[in-house]
Amino acid sequence: MSAFRDRYGASPLHLLLVLASFALTLYAGVRLLRGDTVGVLIWFVGAALIHDLLLLPAYSVTDLAARRLCRRVPKSGGSDVPPPDTAPVGQGSSVNYLRVPAFLSGLLLLVWWPLILRRVPHYTAVTGLPADVFLGRWLLITAGLFAGSALCLLLRTRRTRRTRRTRRSGRSGRSAQPE
């Protein structure tokens, strides 16, 4: 078993799962291409081009703007680089509190966009349910995601400040005590 792990780099279960995922992907591809092969191939090439030429630069610029927005503001005369022993709420980590809810909201929009943008006229006729509620619900979910993320950032900031304060008071208390 260890010889296999040394050669392959992971357990046999990992190899089995990778092979099963390839088999499932092959099955889905064969089923998908059975109908309109040229249309599916055009769709895949178009999706790759749209992603690489439009979406990737757009969300790269957006991420750069978010990282600059979340950069720590330096104190007067000080550096914006925190000491290495503290875990700051700074540029590297606080931007994730914007990335995660934005990603989840975008994913929901991607999956449900026809209903959110009311592009499915037959939805009410087929299901008997109103189609005009999805935009409001998506906006509420998005607001809830960002509010929950802001709450998590606030709690983390308070905990980090409390830890720093405790460390500082612990250091000053130890140096003032006689030995």
C-alpha positions in Angstrom: 0.0 0.0 0.0 2.8 2.4 0.8 4.6 1.6 -2.4 1.4 2.6 -4.3 1.0 5.8 -2.3 4.7 6.7 -3.0 4.3 6.1 -6.7 0.8 7.6 -7.2 1.0 10.3 -4.5 -2.4 9.5 -2.9 -4.5 6.6 -1.7 -6.1 4.1 -4.0 -9.5 5.5 -3.0 -8.4 8.8 -4.5 -7.5 7.1 -7.8 -10.8 5.3 -7.8 -12.8 8.5 -7.3 -10.9 10.3 -10.0 -11.5 7.5 -12.5 -15.2 7.4 -11.5 -15.5 11.2 -12.1 -13.9 10.8 -15.5 -16.3 8.0 -16.3 -19.3 10.1 -15.3 -18.0 13.0 -17.3 -17.5 10.8 -20.4 -21.0 9.4 -20.0 -22.5 12.9 -19.7 -20.5 14.1 -22.7 -21.7 11.2 -24.8 -25.3 11.8 -23.8 -25.0 15.5 -24.4 -23.4 15.2 -27.9 -25.9 12.6 -29.0 -28.5 15.3 -30.0 -27.1 18.4 -31.6 -23.4 17.9 -31.6 -22.5 21.0 -33.6 -24.7 23.2 -31.5 -23.2 21.9 -28.3 -19.7 22.3 -29.5 -20.4 25.9 -30.6 -21.9 26.5 -27.2 -18.8 25.2 -25.4 -16.4 27.2 -27.6 -18.6 30.3 -27.2 -18.8 29.9 -23.4 -15.0 29.5 -23.2 -14.4 32.6 -25.4 -16.9 34.7 -23.5 -15.4 33.7 -20.2 -11.8 34.2 -21.2 -12.3 37.4 -23.2 -15.0 39.2 -21.2 -15.7 37.7 -17.8 -12.2 36.9 -16.6 -10.9 40.5 -17.2 -14.2 41.9 -15.6 -13.9 39.9 -12.4 -10.2 40.4 -12.2 -10.6 44.2 -12.3 -13.5 43.9 -9.8 -11.3 41.8 -7.5 -8.4 44.3 -7.7 -10.8 47.1 -6.8 -12.2 45.1 -3.9 -8.7 44.4 -2.6 -7.7 48.1 -2.8 -11.0 49.0 -1.1 -10.2 46.6 1.8 -6.6 47.7 2.2 -5.7 48.8 5.7 -5.3 52.5 6.0 -1.9 53.3 7.6 -1.7 55.2 10.8 0.0 58.5 10.6 3.7 57.9 10.1 3.2 54.1 10.4 3.3 51.3 7.9 0.1 49.5 6.8 1.9 46.2 7.2 0.9 44.6 10.5 3.3 42.7 12.8 3.8 39.1 11.6 2.6 37.6 14.9 -0.9 39.0 14.7 -3.7 37.8 12.4 -4.9 41.1 11.0 -8.2 41.9 9.4 -6.3 43.4 6.5 -6.0 43.3 2.8 -5.5 39.6 2.4 -8.4 38.4 4.5 -11.1 41.0 4.6 -11.6 41.0 0.9 -13.0 37.5 1.2 -15.9 39.0 3.2 -16.9 40.6 -0.1 -15.8 37.8 -2.4 -17.9 35.1 -0.9 -21.3 36.8 -0.8 -20.7 38.3 -4.3 -19.8 34.8 -5.6 -22.9 33.2 -4.1 -25.2 36.0 -5.3 -23.7 35.7 -8.8 -24.1 32.0 -8.8 -27.8 32.3 -7.8 -28.2 34.9 -10.5 -26.5 32.6 -13.1 -28.8 29.6 -12.2 -32.1 31.5 -11.8 -31.6 34.5 -14.2 -34.6 33.6 -16.5 -36.9 33.8 -13.5 -35.2 36.7 -11.8 -35.3 38.8 -14.9 -38.8 37.6 -15.8 -37.7 36.0 -19.1 -40.0 32.9 -18.7 -43.5 34.0 -19.8 -45.0 30.5 -19.5 -43.8 29.9 -15.9 -47.0 31.0 -14.3 -49.2 29.1 -16.8 -47.3 25.8 -16.3 -46.7 25.9 -12.5 -49.6 28.1 -11.3 -47.1 30.1 -9.2 -46.3 33.8 -9.6 -43.1 34.6 -11.5 -42.7 38.2 -10.3 -41.4 37.3 -6.8 -37.9 36.0 -7.9 -36.2 39.4 -8.3 -37.2 40.5 -4.8 -36.2 37.2 -3.3 -32.9 37.3 -5.0 -32.2 40.8 -3.8 -33.2 39.8 -0.2 -30.9 36.8 -0.3 -28.1 38.9 -1.7 -28.7 41.5 1.1 -28.7 38.7 3.7 -25.5 37.2 2.4 -23.7 40.6 2.5 -25.2 41.4 6.0 -24.1 38.0 7.3 -20.7 38.5 5.9 -20.5 42.0 7.4 -21.5 40.5 10.8 -18.8 37.8 10.5 -16.2 40.5 9.7 -17.4 42.6 12.6 -17.1 39.7 15.0 -13.7 38.8 13.7 -12.5 42.3 14.1 -13.7 42.6 17.7 -12.1 39.2 18.5 -8.8 40.3 16.9 -8.8 43.6 18.8 -9.6 41.9 22.1 -6.8 39.4 21.5 -4.3 42.3 20.7 -5.4 44.2 23.8 -5.0 41.1 26.0 -1.6 40.5 24.6 -0.5 44.1 25.2 -1.9 44.1 28.8 -0.3 40.8 29.5 3.1 42.0 28.3 3.0 45.2 30.3 1.7 43.4 33.4 4.6 40.9 33.3 7.3 43.5 32.9 5.9 45.5 35.9 6.0 42.5 38.3 9.1 41.9 40.4 10.9 38.7 39.8 
